Structure formats: structure tokens, C-alpha cells
Amino acid sequence: LADCSHTARLRPIVTAVPDLPELLRHFAEQVRKRREDPAHHPETSLYTPLENLLAGIGERLRPGCQIVAQHREKQVGIPDFALLDEHGGVFAYVEAKDPRTHLANLSGADLRQQERYRHLSCLVYTNYWQLQLFVEGTEVAVADWLRPRTLDAHGRNLALPPLEPVQDLLTRAFAFSPPPIRTANDAADVLARRARLVRDTVLEVIRAPSGENPLQAIFEEFGQILFHELDEARFADAYAQTLAYGLLLARISSPQPLRDVASYAGALGGGHRLLSGTLRLLGQPEVIDRIGWSVEALLDCVRRIDPAALTAHDDHEPALYFYERFLAAYDEKLRKKAGVYFTPIPVVRFQVRAIREILKKELGVADGLLDASVQILDPAAGTGTYLLEMARQVLADTARSLGHAAVRRALTDLFSRTYAFEILVGPYAVARWRLATYAAEMGAPASVPHVILTDTLEEASGTRQVTGGFKFLSKPLTDERRAADRVKREIPIMVILGNPPYGRGKAVPGWVWKSLMQDFRKDVPREERVNLKNLADSYVLFFRWA
């Protein structure tokens, strides 16, 4: 955390283990006995000696803590051990590797696993003779608590290395207490790391060999209803971001941290029906049974966020840059692929002013955006910046010309004619939150634009029946899809504003490319078709769709 050193976050409880040499020698003897058995497994056969050692250290450094052997759990991708405080909350995890593996030289699956686990707050890695300590993804201490050959089955050398670095590392690990998160930047960074952990765990489950897979049905539900071109990676991403931002919005509106996903889903209320319903769908017990440890890590992060960190004050709006920062920490490649870049406010203001002038001077709409016949759409809404600026300009004019008493009614009317599409769950959630907050500040809490989670470039369903397989849990998803289809088919949009994603060669082939873009491609001479590649850009497709 930017304003909090590692030392400040690792508050010592007891500063040393006085009998650590005796504990380590006993541990080494246990390990060697097990390694003498020809049938022993290089890693898992040694779990019990390690669990006993951790328990002994915990009794001395943090009385009341518990060591939980998670390797016995059926959850996917779970670290071997969890360290629980006196209240039953996880304060650190321990992962053990084969003694023949040097921790500085991890590769392949072991390295990928460590990169995933480093998204946890506090993580200890060991190969039974070495230790590494990571705090919020950063390696903060390394130590050898035994010599490499001590654990050999026929070794008898019990000479110990210098134990001061080990004492320091263990003290810091067992004293760790996750701190409150008090700034928007810290919230974005930590939330991103936990969401990535959930994403990677979901992807591991969904790609597992055939068998009972509770996530498969939800994957198919998302694909059939919301996103027809959904693959496993996009589903895992949608799951993680939906969970992260649903929990975040519920935390902002809750005076106290809540217990579980279901509690947060209930706290969202009617203003966020899609997110509330989707949280219930994603948090079903059979799903939590498989990935619950990663969800709990995300919940722990959300509980520590101070809602005041995301509250606007003195012309400072933390939410303005929140998602861009989140996505940069969550997946920089995804940020570039999705074309997620913040549009400078002066540019947004100019575009909104230009729209208002065009309506009045060139299209003869005297009242501009206040005209009740003008239907408005932002097809790539992001976090709602364009819609907020539009509302601010229109309401400023209303207050000047008609007085402040007319502002509430003007906002209600404007937002009733305003629609927004967004394909990414994170900005969709932030947009709804920002717009709802603004409406409440203006005295019209029930007035929120129609912000819809959908793929703008996907063709409307037409007469095809949109149904869900989870009965009432699917209803928010099907309602969202029907709302998007209605806007695409029936609403006579006059104003389309915004800043669509861009990136040459990144446009996804689909209905717009195959059908609408055919007008641009059909008459191009063969020798000039090489230049058609310049049309394969998301923003070109958005313009053609408009």
C-alpha cells in the first residue's frame, strides 16, 4: 500500500521463538524418517511434520492462532496451509514444494502457481529448508531454516544455519494483520489482485477434465443470455469482475463489512438488480465449495475498504480513474485489448457542447438535449463520464434559465431518455454507481439512466426467446438481455455520443463486420483490398453500427 510500509503492516506480537533450534531439529528428524520410506511422496508425505512445526511456532509467536491443513480440501488451486487468527480469519497462507526444488529457480507450473498465490496479502513459500515471505505480491524476506543436505534420508548433519533471518521472517509472517484500505488507489490495486486470483481459479476449474463442474452451467448461462461469443477466458474474467464490483458497490452502501457473498448481494438492493442477482448466481454453495478460498480472499479485501475512500468531495471524484487503474493492475493486456483509456475531461466537455450546438443550430431542436423527443445513447459508456458531463451541462443551463426548482424534474426527464451500453462488468458497475450517486445529490435518487451490460456490436435477438436455466436466479440476466435488444430494435436514438474503444486489428468479427461493413468491402478492387485491414478496428465498427 502506497502510504503504509511493510514494517507498519507487520506488527510484532512476540519477537522470537526461543526454542526454534530444538523445533527445527525435531522437524528435520521427522522429515528424514519419512524420506527413508521408498514409497514416500517428495512433497505431500512431508505435510504432517511441517504442520506440526508451524503449530509449534504459532503457539510461541501468536497464541490462539490455528494452522489449517487445506491440502485436504476439495477446493481447486488452494494453498497447502492457512494461518488463522484468534477470530478465525486467515492472516497468511503457506505453500510447500518438493525439497529438491530451489525456491529461487521455480519454473513451469510451479512458477505460474506462485505468481497466482502472490496476489494474496501474506504468503510464505517453503521447500522444507528454505523460506520466502511475500506481502501484497512483493518478496520482503528470504531465509534458510535448515541446510540443504539436512533433510536427506541418510544425512546426519543437524548443524543449523544462522537463525536470525529465520526468526525475523517468522515473526513478520505470524504478526501480519491486513491493514484497512483508506485510499481509492490502494483499493483499486488490492481489489485487482484479488479479482485476478478469482479469475485464475475459475479458469482452472472450468478447464478441468470432464466431471462434475458447477461452473459449467453458469458459463453456458452467460453465453446463452448475455454474450454469445463467450469463451472460457472471457467467462472467468466476467465472473471475477462481476464478483469484485458487486461486492465493492455493496460495501460502499453498507455501514459495516458483511459476512459472505449472499449478504453483500442482499445489501445491493433494487438499484443494482443485475449485480445483486448475479452475485447470488455466482455465490451458490456448490460453486463456493470449489473456489471458496479465492472468493474469501476477495471478501477479505472488500471488508477492509473504507467506503469514504471512494466518496467524492471538494471536486475530487476518486471513481473517475478507478477502473483504469484497476484494470492496469488486474490485466494490462486486457486493458489494451479492450481499448480502455480514460478520455480527458476537456475533450468530453467539448463533445457534449458540440452535440448541443448541432441539435439547436443544424437540426432545429430548439431545446437541445432537453427536448423530450431526443433519445440519447452512449454505446461504449465506460464509467459513465460522458453521461455525467451531459447531465451537468444540461442542469446548469436549466438552473440558470428556469431556477433550481426545475433541476430535479429536468434530470428525471433527461435520464429517462438516456441509454448506455457497456461490455465490461467493472466499468458498467462504476457507471451505475456514479450516475446513481449524482442523481441522489441532485435530489432525484430514483432517476438513473438505462445503463445496460451488453455487447453493443452484437445483433439483437429478434424474435428468439431469451430464457435462463436457473429460474429466478437467471431473471436479472434475461431482463438485461431483453433491455439491450429493445434499445437496439425499437428506440429511435437521435444522439450517439462517447468514445468507443480503438485498436487496429482488434475488432472482433461478428454481425457488424460480416453484414454492415460489407458495404465498404464489396466494391473494392482486388489489388487494393490489402488496405481493408484498416477497417478492422473497433472504433470503425462502432461508427458503422451508429
Secondary structure as the mmCIF struct_conf table of DSSP 4:
data_model
#
loop_
_struct_conf.conf_type_id
_struct_conf.id
_struct_conf.beg_label_comp_id
_struct_conf.beg_label_asym_id
_struct_conf.beg_label_seq_id
_struct_conf.end_label_comp_id
_struct_conf.end_label_asym_id
_struct_conf.end_label_seq_id
TURN_TY1_P TURN_TY1_P1 ALA A 2 ASP A 3
BEND BEND1 CYS A 4 CYS A 4
HELX_RH_AL_P HELX_RH_AL_P1 HIS A 6 ARG A 9
STRN STRN1 LEU A 10 LEU A 10
BEND BEND2 ILE A 13 VAL A 14
TURN_TY1_P TURN_TY1_P2 PRO A 18 ASP A 19
HELX_RH_AL_P HELX_RH_AL_P2 LEU A 20 ARG A 35
TURN_TY1_P TURN_TY1_P3 GLU A 36 GLU A 36
BEND BEND3 ASP A 37 ASP A 37
TURN_TY1_P TURN_TY1_P4 PRO A 38 ALA A 39
TURN_TY1_P TURN_TY1_P5 PRO A 42 GLU A 43
HELX_RH_3T_P HELX_RH_3T_P1 THR A 44 LEU A 46
HELX_RH_AL_P HELX_RH_AL_P3 TYR A 47 LEU A 61
BEND BEND4 ARG A 62 ARG A 62
TURN_TY1_P TURN_TY1_P6 PRO A 63 GLY A 64
STRN STRN2 GLN A 66 ALA A 69
HELX_RH_3T_P HELX_RH_3T_P2 GLN A 70 ARG A 72
BEND BEND5 GLU A 73 GLU A 73
TURN_TY1_P TURN_TY1_P7 VAL A 76 GLY A 77
BEND BEND6 ASP A 80 ASP A 80
STRN STRN3 PHE A 81 LEU A 84
TURN_TY1_P TURN_TY1_P8 GLU A 86 HIS A 87
BEND BEND7 GLY A 88 GLY A 88
STRN STRN4 VAL A 90 ALA A 96
TURN_TY1_P TURN_TY1_P9 PRO A 99 ARG A 100
BEND BEND8 THR A 101 THR A 101
HELX_RH_3T_P HELX_RH_3T_P3 LEU A 103 ASN A 105
HELX_RH_AL_P HELX_RH_AL_P4 GLY A 108 TYR A 117
TURN_TY1_P TURN_TY1_P10 ARG A 118 HIS A 119
BEND BEND9 LEU A 120 SER A 121
STRN STRN5 CYS A 122 THR A 126
BEND BEND10 ASN A 127 TRP A 129
STRN STRN6 GLN A 130 VAL A 135
TURN_TY1_P TURN_TY1_P11 GLU A 136 GLY A 137
STRN STRN7 THR A 138 ASP A 144
BEND BEND11 TRP A 145 LEU A 146
HELX_RH_3T_P HELX_RH_3T_P4 PRO A 148 LEU A 151
BEND BEND12 ASP A 152 ASP A 152
TURN_TY1_P TURN_TY1_P12 ALA A 153 HIS A 154
HELX_LH_PP_P HELX_LH_PP_P1 ALA A 159 PRO A 162
HELX_RH_AL_P HELX_RH_AL_P5 GLU A 164 ALA A 175
STRN STRN8 PHE A 176 PHE A 176
HELX_LH_PP_P HELX_LH_PP_P2 PRO A 178 PRO A 180
STRN STRN9 ILE A 181 ILE A 181
BEND BEND13 THR A 183 THR A 183
HELX_RH_AL_P HELX_RH_AL_P6 ALA A 184 ILE A 206
TURN_TY1_P TURN_TY1_P13 ARG A 207 ARG A 207
BEND BEND14 ALA A 208 ALA A 208
HELX_LH_PP_P HELX_LH_PP_P3 PRO A 209 PRO A 209
BEND BEND15 SER A 210 GLY A 211
HELX_RH_AL_P HELX_RH_AL_P7 PRO A 214 ILE A 225
TURN_TY1_P TURN_TY1_P14 LEU A 226 LEU A 226
TURN_TY1_P TURN_TY1_P15 HIS A 228 GLU A 229
HELX_RH_AL_P HELX_RH_AL_P8 GLU A 232 ILE A 252
TURN_TY1_P TURN_TY1_P16 SER A 253 SER A 253
BEND BEND16 PRO A 255 GLN A 256
BEND BEND17 ARG A 259 ASP A 260
HELX_RH_AL_P HELX_RH_AL_P9 VAL A 261 LEU A 268
HELX_RH_3T_P HELX_RH_3T_P5 GLY A 270 HIS A 272
HELX_RH_AL_P HELX_RH_AL_P10 ARG A 273 LEU A 282
TURN_TY1_P TURN_TY1_P17 GLY A 283 GLY A 283
HELX_RH_AL_P HELX_RH_AL_P11 PRO A 285 ARG A 304
STRN STRN10 ILE A 305 ILE A 305
HELX_RH_3T_P HELX_RH_3T_P6 PRO A 307 LEU A 310
STRN STRN11 HIS A 313 HIS A 313
TURN_TY1_P TURN_TY1_P18 ASP A 314 ASP A 315
STRN STRN12 HIS A 316 HIS A 316
HELX_RH_3T_P HELX_RH_3T_P7 PRO A 318 LEU A 320
TURN_TY1_P TURN_TY1_P19 TYR A 321 TYR A 321
HELX_RH_AL_P HELX_RH_AL_P12 PHE A 322 TYR A 330
HELX_RH_AL_P HELX_RH_AL_P13 GLU A 332 ALA A 338
TURN_TY1_P TURN_TY1_P20 GLY A 339 GLY A 339
HELX_LH_PP_P HELX_LH_PP_P4 PHE A 342 PRO A 344
HELX_RH_AL_P HELX_RH_AL_P14 ILE A 345 GLU A 357
HELX_RH_PI_P HELX_RH_PI_P1 ILE A 358 GLU A 362
BEND BEND18 LEU A 363 LEU A 363
TURN_TY1_P TURN_TY1_P21 ALA A 366 ASP A 367
HELX_RH_3T_P HELX_RH_3T_P8 GLY A 368 LEU A 370
TURN_TY1_P TURN_TY1_P22 ALA A 372 SER A 373
STRN STRN13 ILE A 376 ASP A 378
TURN_TY1_P TURN_TY1_P23 PRO A 379 ALA A 380
TURN_TY1_P TURN_TY1_P24 GLY A 382 THR A 383
BEND BEND19 GLY A 384 GLY A 384
HELX_RH_AL_P HELX_RH_AL_P15 THR A 385 LEU A 402
HELX_RH_3T_P HELX_RH_3T_P9 HIS A 404 ALA A 406
HELX_RH_AL_P HELX_RH_AL_P16 VAL A 407 SER A 416
TURN_TY1_P TURN_TY1_P25 ARG A 417 ARG A 417
STRN STRN14 THR A 418 GLU A 422
BEND BEND20 ILE A 423 LEU A 424
HELX_RH_AL_P HELX_RH_AL_P17 VAL A 425 GLU A 441
TURN_TY1_P TURN_TY1_P26 MET A 442 GLY A 443
TURN_TY1_P TURN_TY1_P27 PRO A 445 ALA A 446
STRN STRN15 HIS A 450 LEU A 453
BEND BEND21 THR A 454 THR A 454
TURN_TY1_P TURN_TY1_P28 THR A 456 LEU A 457
BEND BEND22 GLU A 458 GLU A 458
HELX_LH_PP_P HELX_LH_PP_P5 GLU A 459 ALA A 460
TURN_TY1_P TURN_TY1_P29 GLY A 462 THR A 463
BEND BEND23 GLY A 469 PHE A 470
HELX_RH_3T_P HELX_RH_3T_P10 LYS A 471 SER A 474
HELX_RH_AL_P HELX_RH_AL_P18 LYS A 475 GLU A 490
STRN STRN16 VAL A 495 ILE A 496
BEND BEND24 GLY A 498 GLY A 498
STRN STRN17 ARG A 504 ARG A 504
TURN_TY1_P TURN_TY1_P30 GLY A 505 GLY A 505
HELX_LH_PP_P HELX_LH_PP_P6 ALA A 507 PRO A 509
BEND BEND25 GLY A 510 GLY A 510
HELX_RH_AL_P HELX_RH_AL_P19 TRP A 511 TRP A 511
HELX_RH_PI_P HELX_RH_PI_P2 VAL A 512 LEU A 516
TURN_TY1_P TURN_TY1_P31 MET A 517 MET A 517
HELX_RH_AL_P HELX_RH_AL_P20 GLN A 518 ARG A 521
TURN_TY1_P TURN_TY1_P32 LYS A 522 ASP A 523
HELX_RH_3T_P HELX_RH_3T_P11 ARG A 526 LEU A 535
STRN STRN18 ASP A 537 ASP A 537
HELX_RH_AL_P HELX_RH_AL_P21 SER A 538 TRP A 545
#
